Amino acid sequence: MTHPGSLSRRTALASLAGAALATATAGQAAAAGRHRRTVRFATFNASLNRATAGALVADLSTPDDEQARNVAETIQRVDPDVLLVNEFDYVPGGLALRLFHDNYLAVGQRGAAPVRYRHRFTAPVNTGVPSGIDLDGRNGAVTTPGSDAYAQDAFGYGWFPGQYGMAVYSKYPIDTRAVRTFQRFLWKDMPGHVMPPGYYSAEATAVLRLSSKSHWDVPVRVGHDTVHFLVSHPTPPTFDGPEDRNGRRNHDEIRLWADYVGGPRRGAYLYDDRGVRGGLRPGARFVIAGDLNADPYDGDSYDHAVRQLLDHPAVRPPATPPASAGGVEAARLQGGANAAHVGDPAYDTSDFNDTAPGNLRVDHVIPSRGLGLGANGVFWPTSDDPLHRLVGGGAAQPTSDHRLVWQDVHVR
């Protein structure tokens, strides 16, 4: 195989991913015409989270953190125009975003061309933010950071405020004044929510926020048009008990976006962190992205949660979802729970290396109607590819246990 360093980044990626990843046809390309531009949207749970506050800034302050270099190279190989990074610890003022950009993304990694993003966005998240009450009902309210007991009583699981945060990088301008965040929306205020009956105390129910991190509507200006980048990172539907509190929360975190893009009546109950009510304007174009921690067929999701989006009348799913040959190879070599999965392993986006739940399709980039569809893919090179060193396999995860997922859309 030709080493991708000798090709353009996007040509190289198409070569690595294989023909199965290309969903754009010649007819689609012609229809796009000169009045449309192609924008690559992507999501990547990069595992750029650290065990203590300040550790990520320390790691990114020099250009030689091995994992950060791998994350940057992965991004450079795919070259997305608009990118969500999950599990990127939140640091007030955006210092971590700038350090990662200047010391890693803007520096070519191992032959990959640098990638530069003039526009960035981050905001506070619920992970590690103390609720002040005994949310899990086990040991009183734990308010000192740095332990599992503290994390269980935080609004979102985290050992310190901002752990497992999010970041958006964009080559196109972000309308920061029009950004909407839903960090403080209360779970109880969602009509017909599936909060586990009888599990949370009245005190906990009164204050528990729905979003385990946050939900952001980030409007991106593409020429004279706007595409709303709807990003989040719902809690995994595991690590709980028979009450399935995390599975149910994951379901309703995903439902928030389904209601947000579902029209004025469906989203009327929503309120953002500035008190503005309602969902997305009808007809507005959007891309939903993130590690949604939900596979449409396999895993532990509550009531196939992500199908609320994949089957939504406002979205335009590609004929072939983002795929890779590496996911097929990994499922075959690892076996275990993968052998019993219903979903096609070509669409897997995570390598969890355990007997249950196996590898899953949990990272999603979902475009709306009104956007033309182009190529897509999952960055998961096979073991005979020179770039396999960026993903490893099984217990060896040099970058992250998730894979970068991308989708090209045509915007007028």
SULTA-V998808 format. One record per residue. N is the residue number from 1. RES is the residue in one letter. SS is DSSP state (h for helix, s for strand, l for the rest). PSI is psi in whole degrees, 0 to 359 (none if undefined). OMEGA is omega in degrees with one decimal (* if undefined). Layout:
((N:RES:SS:PSI:OMEGA) (N:RES:SS:PSI:OMEGA))
This chain:
((1:M:l:138:177.6) (2:T:l:135:179.3) (3:H:l:130:-174.0) (4:P:h:343:178.4) (5:G:h:339:-179.5) (6:S:h:358:-178.2) (7:L:l:168:169.0) (8:S:l:157:-175.8) (9:R:h:317:-175.6) (10:R:h:325:174.4) (11:T:h:319:179.3) (12:A:h:317:-177.9) (13:L:h:319:178.4) (14:A:h:322:178.2) (15:S:h:319:-178.2) (16:L:h:318:-174.0) (17:A:h:331:178.9) (18:G:l:166:-174.2) (19:A:h:334:-178.1) (20:A:h:341:-177.2) (21:L:h:342:-173.4) (22:A:l:112:-179.1) (23:T:l:349:179.1) (24:A:l:135:176.6) (25:T:l:168:178.5) (26:A:h:323:178.5) (27:G:h:320:177.8) (28:Q:h:319:-179.1) (29:A:h:319:179.5) (30:A:h:321:180.0) (31:A:h:327:179.6) (32:A:h:315:174.1) (33:G:l:185:-175.6) (34:R:l:353:-179.5) (35:H:l:3:176.8) (36:R:l:152:172.7) (37:R:s:148:-178.6) (38:T:s:129:-179.5) (39:V:s:128:180.0) (40:R:s:114:175.2) (41:F:s:144:-177.0) (42:A:s:157:172.3) (43:T:s:144:-178.0) (44:F:s:112:168.0) (45:N:s:98:-169.8) (46:A:s:359:-179.3) (47:S:s:34:175.3) (48:L:s:47:174.8) (49:N:l:151:-178.1) (50:R:l:165:-172.8) (51:A:l:341:-178.0) (52:T:l:152:177.6) (53:A:l:137:179.1) (54:G:l:345:-176.0) (55:A:h:324:-179.6) (56:L:h:318:177.2) (57:V:h:318:178.6) (58:A:h:317:-179.2) (59:D:h:323:-176.0) (60:L:h:352:-178.3) (61:S:l:345:174.9) (62:T:l:159:-176.7) (63:P:l:18:-170.5) (64:D:l:20:173.0) (65:D:l:120:-170.7) (66:E:h:316:-179.3) (67:Q:h:317:178.7) (68:A:h:325:176.0) (69:R:h:319:178.3) (70:N:h:318:177.7) (71:V:h:313:-179.1) (72:A:h:318:-180.0) (73:E:h:319:177.1) (74:T:h:314:178.9) (75:I:h:318:-179.8) (76:Q:h:323:179.8) (77:R:h:327:-178.9) (78:V:h:325:177.0) (79:D:l:57:177.2) (80:P:l:154:176.3) (81:D:l:324:179.5) (82:V:s:125:-168.5) (83:L:s:131:167.6) (84:L:s:131:172.8) (85:V:s:115:173.2) (86:N:s:159:-177.7) (87:E:s:55:175.3) (88:F:s:104:-171.5) (89:D:l:132:-180.0) (90:Y:l:130:175.4) (91:V:l:121:-179.2) (92:P:h:142:179.0) (93:G:h:353:175.9) (94:G:h:18:-177.9) (95:L:h:317:-178.5) (96:A:h:322:177.7) (97:L:h:314:-178.9) (98:R:h:317:-179.2) (99:L:h:316:179.7) (100:F:h:321:178.7) (101:H:h:307:-172.2) (102:D:h:322:-175.0) (103:N:h:345:-174.9) (104:Y:h:301:-176.2) (105:L:h:320:-177.6) (106:A:l:6:177.7) (107:V:l:123:179.8) (108:G:l:131:-178.0) (109:Q:l:116:173.7) (110:R:l:48:176.5) (111:G:l:350:176.5) (112:A:l:147:179.9) (113:A:l:144:176.3) (114:P:l:157:174.5) (115:V:l:136:-174.9) (116:R:l:137:179.5) (117:Y:l:114:-179.3) (118:R:l:340:-172.2) (119:H:s:135:-176.1) (120:R:s:154:177.7) (121:F:s:138:168.4) (122:T:l:165:-178.4) (123:A:l:166:179.3) (124:P:l:153:177.8) (125:V:l:168:-176.8) (126:N:l:343:-178.2) (127:T:s:129:177.5) (128:G:l:3:177.7) (129:V:l:118:-173.8) (130:P:s:135:177.8) (131:S:l:337:-178.4) (132:G:l:0:178.7) (133:I:l:171:-179.3) (134:D:l:84:-174.9) (135:L:l:319:-175.8) (136:D:l:358:174.8) (137:G:l:30:-174.6) (138:R:l:318:-168.1) (139:N:l:31:-176.9) (140:G:l:172:-179.2) (141:A:l:121:178.5) (142:V:l:119:-172.7) (143:T:l:5:178.0) (144:T:l:119:-176.6) (145:P:l:160:170.4) (146:G:l:21:179.6) (147:S:l:164:176.0) (148:D:h:323:179.5) (149:A:h:319:176.8) (150:Y:h:314:-177.4) (151:A:h:323:-179.2) (152:Q:h:334:-179.7) (153:D:h:359:176.2) (154:A:s:162:179.1) (155:F:l:329:172.0) (156:G:s:144:-172.9) (157:Y:l:121:177.6) (158:G:l:144:-177.8) (159:W:l:347:176.1) (160:F:l:157:-179.1) (161:P:l:128:177.0) (162:G:l:349:177.6) (163:Q:l:143:-178.5) (164:Y:l:36:-179.5) (165:G:l:197:-176.5) (166:M:s:160:177.2) (167:A:s:144:176.0) (168:V:s:129:174.1) (169:Y:s:140:-177.7) (170:S:s:140:171.3) (171:K:l:346:179.4) (172:Y:l:153:-177.9) (173:P:l:142:174.4) (174:I:s:128:177.3) (175:D:l:82:-171.4) (176:T:h:331:-179.7) (177:R:h:338:-178.7) (178:A:h:1:178.1) (179:V:l:138:174.2) (180:R:s:133:176.4) (181:T:s:149:-176.3) (182:F:l:38:-178.2) (183:Q:l:321:-171.2) (184:R:l:8:176.7) (185:F:l:131:-176.2) (186:L:s:137:-178.9) (187:W:h:319:-176.6) (188:K:h:342:-176.4) (189:D:h:1:173.8) (190:M:l:116:179.1) (191:P:l:135:178.1) (192:G:l:25:179.1) (193:H:l:164:-179.7) (194:V:l:33:173.9) (195:M:l:135:-175.2) (196:P:l:123:-177.2) (197:P:l:129:173.5) (198:G:l:359:-176.7) (199:Y:l:310:-177.5) (200:Y:l:144:175.4) (201:S:l:164:177.0) (202:A:h:323:179.3) (203:E:h:318:179.4) (204:A:h:317:-179.6) (205:T:h:326:-175.9) (206:A:h:338:-173.2) (207:V:h:350:-171.4) (208:L:l:123:179.2) (209:R:s:149:-179.2) (210:L:l:312:-172.9) (211:S:l:125:178.3) (212:S:l:334:171.4) (213:K:l:278:171.1) (214:S:l:169:171.3) (215:H:s:127:-177.9) (216:W:s:135:166.3) (217:D:s:106:-175.7) (218:V:s:102:-180.0) (219:P:s:126:-179.6) (220:V:s:127:-179.2) (221:R:s:116:178.1) (222:V:s:99:-172.7) (223:G:l:234:178.1) (224:H:l:8:-177.0) (225:D:s:166:177.3) (226:T:s:134:171.0) (227:V:s:125:-179.3) (228:H:s:119:178.3) (229:F:s:105:-174.6) (230:L:s:107:-168.0) (231:V:s:148:179.1) (232:S:s:178:177.7) (233:H:l:78:-178.4) (234:P:l:156:-179.4) (235:T:l:148:174.6) (236:P:l:143:-178.5) (237:P:l:39:-177.3) (238:T:l:193:177.1) (239:F:l:39:178.0) (240:D:l:204:-178.6) (241:G:l:200:-177.5) (242:P:l:341:177.5) (243:E:l:342:176.9) (244:D:l:42:-175.9) (245:R:h:323:179.9) (246:N:h:322:175.9) (247:G:h:319:179.7) (248:R:h:322:178.0) (249:R:h:318:176.7) (250:N:h:316:179.9) (251:H:h:313:-175.9) (252:D:h:333:172.3) (253:E:h:321:176.3) (254:I:h:322:179.4) (255:R:h:329:-179.9) (256:L:h:315:179.3) (257:W:h:323:178.5) (258:A:h:321:177.5) (259:D:h:324:-177.1) (260:Y:h:323:-179.0) (261:V:l:10:-172.8) (262:G:l:8:178.3) (263:G:l:165:-173.1) (264:P:l:319:-178.0) (265:R:l:316:-174.9) (266:R:l:325:-177.2) (267:G:l:11:-173.9) (268:A:l:330:-175.6) (269:Y:l:342:-174.3) (270:L:l:146:172.3) (271:Y:s:139:-178.4) (272:D:l:185:-173.6) (273:D:l:351:173.7) (274:R:l:5:177.8) (275:G:l:4:178.6) (276:V:l:132:-175.4) (277:R:s:159:174.4) (278:G:l:171:-177.6) (279:G:l:203:-176.7) (280:L:l:143:179.0) (281:R:l:134:178.7) (282:P:l:136:-179.8) (283:G:l:347:177.5) (284:A:l:144:179.5) (285:R:s:149:-173.9) (286:F:s:163:168.6) (287:V:s:121:176.0) (288:I:s:131:-176.2) (289:A:s:152:172.9) (290:G:s:169:167.7) (291:D:s:96:-176.0) (292:L:l:357:177.5) (293:N:l:39:-178.6) (294:A:l:123:175.4) (295:D:l:139:-176.7) (296:P:l:343:-176.2) (297:Y:l:322:-170.7) (298:D:l:174:179.5) (299:G:l:199:-170.0) (300:D:l:21:-177.5) (301:S:l:150:174.7) (302:Y:l:116:174.8) (303:D:l:43:176.9) (304:H:l:57:-166.8) (305:A:l:319:-172.2) (306:V:l:345:176.8) (307:R:h:342:173.3) (308:Q:h:332:178.5) (309:L:h:314:-175.9) (310:L:h:330:-179.5) (311:D:l:11:-175.1) (312:H:l:137:-179.1) (313:P:l:344:-179.2) (314:A:l:351:-177.5) (315:V:s:162:177.9) (316:R:l:87:-178.4) (317:P:l:143:177.0) (318:P:l:156:178.9) (319:A:l:322:175.5) (320:T:l:120:178.9) (321:P:l:162:174.4) (322:P:l:134:-171.8) (323:A:l:170:176.5) (324:S:l:156:171.1) (325:A:h:333:-179.6) (326:G:h:325:178.3) (327:G:h:322:177.5) (328:V:h:315:-179.4) (329:E:h:316:-178.2) (330:A:h:317:179.9) (331:A:h:321:-179.8) (332:R:h:316:-177.1) (333:L:h:323:-176.2) (334:Q:h:330:178.7) (335:G:l:228:179.5) (336:G:h:227:-178.0) (337:A:h:335:-179.0) (338:N:h:327:-176.6) (339:A:h:337:-177.7) (340:A:h:3:-177.0) (341:H:l:148:176.3) (342:V:l:321:-176.9) (343:G:l:154:178.4) (344:D:l:123:-179.0) (345:P:h:344:176.0) (346:A:h:335:-177.3) (347:Y:h:0:179.1) (348:D:l:147:179.1) (349:T:l:3:-177.3) (350:S:s:146:178.8) (351:D:l:94:-174.6) (352:F:l:352:171.2) (353:N:l:50:173.1) (354:D:l:170:-176.4) (355:T:l:333:175.9) (356:A:l:133:8.5) (357:P:l:4:-174.0) (358:G:l:189:179.7) (359:N:l:141:-171.3) (360:L:s:162:172.2) (361:R:l:91:-175.0) (362:V:l:346:179.6) (363:D:s:130:-169.2) (364:H:s:145:168.3) (365:V:s:110:-168.5) (366:I:s:107:-179.2) (367:P:s:160:-179.2) (368:S:s:167:167.8) (369:R:l:150:-177.8) (370:G:l:350:175.0) (371:L:l:134:173.0) (372:G:s:151:-176.7) (373:L:s:138:175.7) (374:G:s:211:-178.0) (375:A:s:161:176.0) (376:N:s:175:178.9) (377:G:s:169:172.0) (378:V:s:127:-179.5) (379:F:l:94:-179.3) (380:W:l:80:-179.7) (381:P:l:149:176.2) (382:T:l:169:-172.0) (383:S:l:342:178.6) (384:D:l:5:-179.3) (385:D:l:140:178.8) (386:P:h:333:-178.1) (387:L:h:3:175.9) (388:H:h:336:178.0) (389:R:h:339:-179.6) (390:L:h:342:-177.7) (391:V:l:331:-178.2) (392:G:l:216:179.4) (393:G:s:149:178.7) (394:G:l:232:-178.4) (395:A:l:340:-178.8) (396:A:s:102:-179.1) (397:Q:l:88:-174.0) (398:P:l:343:-177.3) (399:T:l:297:-177.1) (400:S:l:161:174.0) (401:D:l:5:174.2) (402:H:s:162:179.7) (403:R:l:149:177.1) (404:L:l:133:-178.8) (405:V:s:136:-175.9) (406:W:s:154:178.7) (407:Q:s:125:174.0) (408:D:s:135:174.1) (409:V:s:152:177.9) (410:H:s:123:-177.8) (411:V:s:131:178.5) (412:R:l:none:*))
